[in-house]
Amino acid sequence: MVATNDTIAAIATPPGRGGVGIIRLSGVDAPKIAKQLLAKGSHAHDLGIREARFSSFLAEDGALIDSGILIYYPQPASYTGEHVVELQGHGGRVVMSMLLDRVIALGARQARPGEFTERAFINNKIDLVQAEAVAGLIDSVSSQAARSAVRSLEGEFSRNINDLLQRLVNLRMFVESVLDFPEEEIDFIHGAEVKEKLSDCVDELGKILKGAQQGAMLGEGLRLAIVGRPNVGKSSLLNRLAGREAAIVSKTPGTTRDIVEENILIEGAPLNILDTAGIRESQDDIEEEGIKRALNAVSQADIVLLMVEHEKDIGREEQTVLDMCPDNVTMVIVRNKIDLADNKQALLDKNRGETEVFLSAKTGEGIEDLVQCLKTIMGLNNTGEDVCMARTRHLNALSETKEFLKRGLQHLGNVNTLELLAEDLRLSQKSLGVITGNFVADDLLGEIFSKFCIGK
């Protein structure tokens, strides 16, 4: 356990008016400060251990600040691994501030955002994934997101990472032992068994990455860009999905000049929708800038809805979008204005796949088919109980690890590249270690915990 010399304190409940407010202290002087708060003749010399004790909290002159419950958690059996004291009083803004001021006057320091959880990480009570899951659970916007955060908090994601990490360590030791003893027979390292083990690691990593992408989507959401020619119905579709008049709809081409954003929830999963300027040749400087931003939104999106009128073919403008769309972006062709078609029902009956949807943004026909399509793309139709909370940095580390392992497979069959294979395995180990905190820079820790709320 890493010792700290200072004691931190913060209000651990949301600001405002409530039935209960909590002051949390953590550090070597937490019990000493708690005793100085109590009235003489009370439990001043015996705080108890994990017992809820009714107490009076006093100011320096002996005046009563508040009465409530005191609970003492001695180290190391506490959330932070240090001495922790919780003061549970009445949840008023003024009384909480008075009690916190008194605690600070007795020697505590105002905690930074996330500092309690940071100390739990430093003292090996939780790893970095579990620490981030704490914030994910607090910030959950849906029951699915909350459940995925709980699974990460319980260590399921970390166990998957650590199991894979141990397999890579064993392979790395195997390869490096051959490098250390070149006079020994090394043909066995080129055998099918070693290749199979490394391939299994790549496959397992792919499964973890897929689940992590689902978990990240539940927590952080996806970006969806609606693109197409002017007057094809982009703004109407945005309004239909948002359930309100978020964008101006007009028969005049080029009404939308800038990006219009709207955040919605699909079964609790956040989706950031971008309505973009119509793509066409233009001599208007402002419209040209809007088109430039529209094309840039395509490259930044996770899902692109390319809108065309139902009876028209893909033209030059649409092909421009298709050509510049990155491989990792899901493209859906949305054929709009079926309310003007004679064979409307026949077109709706075609809505069976994930790559093309017929609808009317004006009347709402086919919108539910589009929503079902988006749910499938987002993984909401098959969300299992094995999805864990993940963040963008986890996805980046997993993708980086996968590239190292795939490169390692290429080096496996050549005796002259065994050192490169060992290096690929070392880099893979380091990338995975960044996820759980085994290899992590101090500036990254600061960035992660700074996003927590104060008191957690």
N, C-alpha and C positions, 0 to 999 in steps of 0.2 A: 504494500500500500504506500502511495506517495503522500508524505506528510505536507501539510500546508500550515503556514504560521499565522494566517489571519482567519477571522471568523466573518462570514458573510450573512446578510439578512435581507429579506425582501417580503413584500406583500405577495402571497401566493394565490390570492383569489382575484377575480376581475374587479376593476374599479367600479364604484357606484354603490347603490343602496342594496343591502341584502341581509338575510337572517344571520349569516355567519361570515366572518372574515378571518383569514389565517395569515399569521406572520411566521415565516420559516427561517430558522437559523441553522448554520452548518459551520463547524470548525472546532478547533481545540478549546475555545473559550465559551462555547454555546451553553454548557451547563452552568458555568460560573455566572454568566450574564442572566440566565433564567433565575437563578437563586436571588440575585440582587433586585429582581422585579417583584419578588413575593413579600408579603407582609410578615413581620416577625411573629413567630409562634405558629406559622403555617408549615408547609412542607419544605422549608427553606434549606434544610440539610438532607432531605431525602426526596428527590424528584420522582422516585419510582423508575421502573424500567418498562417502557411500552405500556404504561398504565395511564388512562385518562383521569386526571386529577383536577377537580374544581379549584380554581385559584383566583386571587385578587392581584391584579397587575398595577403597581404603584409608580407614581412619579418620584422625582428626586426628593421632594419635600414630604413625601408620604401620602400625598393626595391620591385618591383612586382614579386611575385612568379607565379601567374596565375590569370586568369579572368574566371569567370563561374557563376553558379547559386547557391544561398544559400536558403535553405528552413528550417524553424524553426517550430518544433512541440512541443508546451508546454505540460507539464504533466497535467493530466494523459492521455490525448488523443494522445498517441504515441505508437509505437510498443513496447517499453520497459516499458511504464508507467511512464517514467522519461522525463525530458527535452531532446529532441533529435534534433540535427542539422545535416543536410546533406550538404556537400560542393561538388558540382559537377563541376569538372574541366576537363582539357584535359587528356586523358587516356594514358599518358606516364609513364614509370616506374620511371624515375628520378623526374619528376614534382610531382608525387604522393608521393614519398618518402620525397621530400622537404616540401610539404604541411603537411604531417603527422608529420615530425620532428618539424615543427613550432607549431603545435597544442599541441604536447607533451611538448615542451618548455614553453608553456603558462599554463601548469598545468594538462593536461590530462595524462592518463596512457594508455599504449598499452593494448588493450583488449586481453583476452585469447580466444582460440577457443570456439565459441558458447556462449560467455558471454552476448551478446545482447539478444539472445533468452532465456538464463538462467534468465536474469533479467525480461524478459516478463513473465516467469513462476513464479518467486518469487513474482512479483507484481500482480499476478492473472489475467494477460491479456490472458493467455492460460494455459491449463493444460499440463501434461507431455506427453500425447499421441500426442497432437497438436504440442508440441515442437519437438518431434521426427519426426513428419510428415514434418516439415520444412526441416530437413536434408534428409528425404526420397524423397521429391519433387526435391530437388537439385540433388540428386544422381540417379534419375530415369533413367533407361536404356530403357524404352519402354513407349508408350503412355498409356498402361493399368496400368503400375506401377505409372505413373504420376497422372492418374485419381484417383487411389485408395489413393494416398497420399493427394490429394486435398480433398477427402471426409473425411479423418481423420483430416486434417487441419481445415475443416469447423465444426468439432465436432461430426460427425455422429457416429464414433466408441465410443467416450466418452459418448455420450448420451445413447447408448446401454448398456455400462458398468454401468453408473450411474442409469439407470432405473432398472436394475437387482439389483444393490446395494441397492436401496431404498426398493425393495421388500424383500430383505434379512434382512434389518434393521427392517422392520415392523414385520417380523416373529420372529426375535430375541427378540424384545420388548415384543411380545406376550408370548413367552416361558418364558422369565425372569420374567414377571409379575406374572405368575403362581408360579414360584419358590419363589417369594417374599411373596406370600400369599397362603401358603400351605393349610390353612384351607378352602379355597374356593374349589368349585367343579372343578375338573381338567379333568373330562372325555372328555370335549369338545376338549381338545388338541389332543386327540387320534382319533378324528373323521376324516371322509373322506375329509372334507374341508381343514384341515391343511395339510394332506398328499398330497392332490391334488395340493395345492399351492407350497409345497416344490418340488413335482415332476415336476410341470410346470417350476420352477426355473432351475431344472436340464436339462430339455428339451431346455429351452431358452439358457442356457449356452452352450449346445451342438451346437446349431445353430451359436452362436457367435464364438465358437471355430473353427467350420468348415470354416466360413468366414475369420477368422483371419489366419488360416493355408493357405488359398488361397492368402490372402494379403501378408503374410510373404514370400510365394513362389515367388510372383511377385517382391518383393523388394530384397530378399536375395538369392533366387534361391534354387535349390535342388541338392543333390549329387547322382550321378548314377554310380554304380559299374558294370563293365562288367567282369564276372567270368566264368570259365569253364576249361576244360582240355587243354593241349598244342595243338597248331595247329588247334584249332576249329574255328578260325577266329576272335578272339577278337580284335586284333590290326587292322585288315581290317575294322571291324565295326566302331571302333573309327575313323579311317581315313575317312570313308564314312560319318559319322555324322558330323565330323569337316569340311569336304570339303577340306582337305589338307593332306599331308603325315606327320601326327603328330607322328606316331609310326612306328618303323621298322617292315616290314613284311617279313618273311622268312619261307621257308619250314623246316628249322631246328627247332625241338621242343625246347622249353625253351628259345626262343630269348628274351622275356620280362622277366627281372629279378626284376625290381623295378616298383613302381606305375608310370604310365604315365598319367598326367592330361591334360585336354583340356577343356576350357570354351567355350560354344556355347550359342546362343540365339535361342529359339523356340518361334516364334511370340513375340519376345521382352522379354520373360521370361528367366532368366539365368539358365543354367544347367551345372554343373561341372561334367564332365565325367572322370571316373577313369578306365584306362586299367590296368589289373592286371596280375601277373604271372600265368602261367598254373598250375592247381592243379593236382598233381600226387605224387607218392612216389619217393623220390629222395635222393641220397647219397651226393649230392653237397651242401656244406654249404651255398653258396650264393643263390642257387635256393631255398633251404629250407627257408631261410630268406624271399625271395620274396613270397613264398607260404604263409608264416605266415602273411605277410603284406596284401596279397590278402584276406585272411579270416578275418583279422581285418577290411578291407575296407567294407566287407559285413555288419558287425555290426554297422558301422558308416554311412552307406548309407541311403538315403530315398527310392531309387529305385534300384533293383538288376536285371540285365539282365543275366540270366543263359543260356549260349550258349552250344548247343549240335548239332551234325550233324543230319540232318533231319531224317535219317533212323535208328538212334541208340536210345536205351532205356536209361532211367536214370540209371546211374551206381553208384558205391560206392562214387566216387569223387563228383558227383552232389548231391547225397543224403547228403553228409557232409555239403554242402552249404545250402541245404534246412533245415536241422536239426538245424543249428546255426543261421538261419535268424530270427531276432526279429519279433514279431507279427506286429509291426507298420511299417515294411518295405514292400513295394509292390514288389512282385516277378513276373517277366515275363520270361517265357521259350522262348528263341529265337532259332529256329531250322534253322540252316544255311546250305549253300551249296546246295540249291535246283537247282542250275544250272546244277548239275550232275544227277538230277533225271529225269526219263522218264515221270513222271506225274507232271511236274512242275506247270502247270496251275491249276491242281486240288488241289495242296498244297496251292497255292496262294489264291484260293477261300475259304480256311479255315480261312483266316485272318478276322474274324468277332468279336472276343472277345478281352479282355484286358489281358489275362493270357498266351497266346501262339501266337507266330508270326512266320510264315515261310518266309524266305528271302534268298537272296544271297548277302553277303557283297562284293563279288568280282565283280558282275555285277550291283548291285544296285537294282535288282528286289525285291520288297517287303519292301524296305526301307521306302517308303512313308507310308505303313501300320504301320510300327513300329513308325514312327513319329506321326501318328494319335493316336496310342495307348498311347504314352507318353503324348500327348496333353490332352487326356482324363484323364489320371492319374493326371496330373498337374492341371486339372480343366480349361484348356484353351478353351475347346469346349463349356463350359457353363458358362463362366465368366459373371456374372450379374453386373448390375450397383450398387449393394449393397456391393461390396467388398471394404474393407477399408485396408489401409496400417497397417501392424502389424510387430512386431519383435519377435525374439525368446523369449525374456523375457516375452512378453505378452502371448505367447503360454504356457510357463511354469507356469505362474500365473493362467491362465484359467484352465489348467489341474489340478493344485493343488486344485483350488477352487472346481472343479467337484468332486474330490475325497472326499473332506470335506463334500460336500452336499450328496453324495451317502452314506457316513458313517452316516450322520445325519438321513437319512431315516431309517436306521437300528435301530437307537435309539428312533425313534418317538413313537413306540407303547409300550414302557416300562416306567412305572412311575419312576422306579429306575435309569433310564438313562437320565432323562430330563436335568440334569446338563451337561451331555456329549453332548446332542443335542445343548444346548445353546453355549457350547464351540466350537462345529463344525461351528455353524453359525457365531460366533465371528471370527474364523480363516478364514472363507470364506469371510467375510467382509474385513478383513485385506488384504487377497490375492488380491481381486479385487481393493482395494484402492492403492496397489502398482502400478497398471497399470496407473492410472490417476495422481498419485502423492500425494494422500491423506495420505498414509503411505509409506514413502520412506526415506532411509538412505542417509546421505550426501555423502558417498563414491559412492553410485550408481549414484547420480546426477552428481558427478564429472566425472565418467566414461562415462555417456551418453553425456554430453556436450563437453567433450574433443574430441569427434569424429567429431564435427562440424568444418566447415571452419572458419578461422579468419574473422571477420567482419560480422558474422551472429549470 
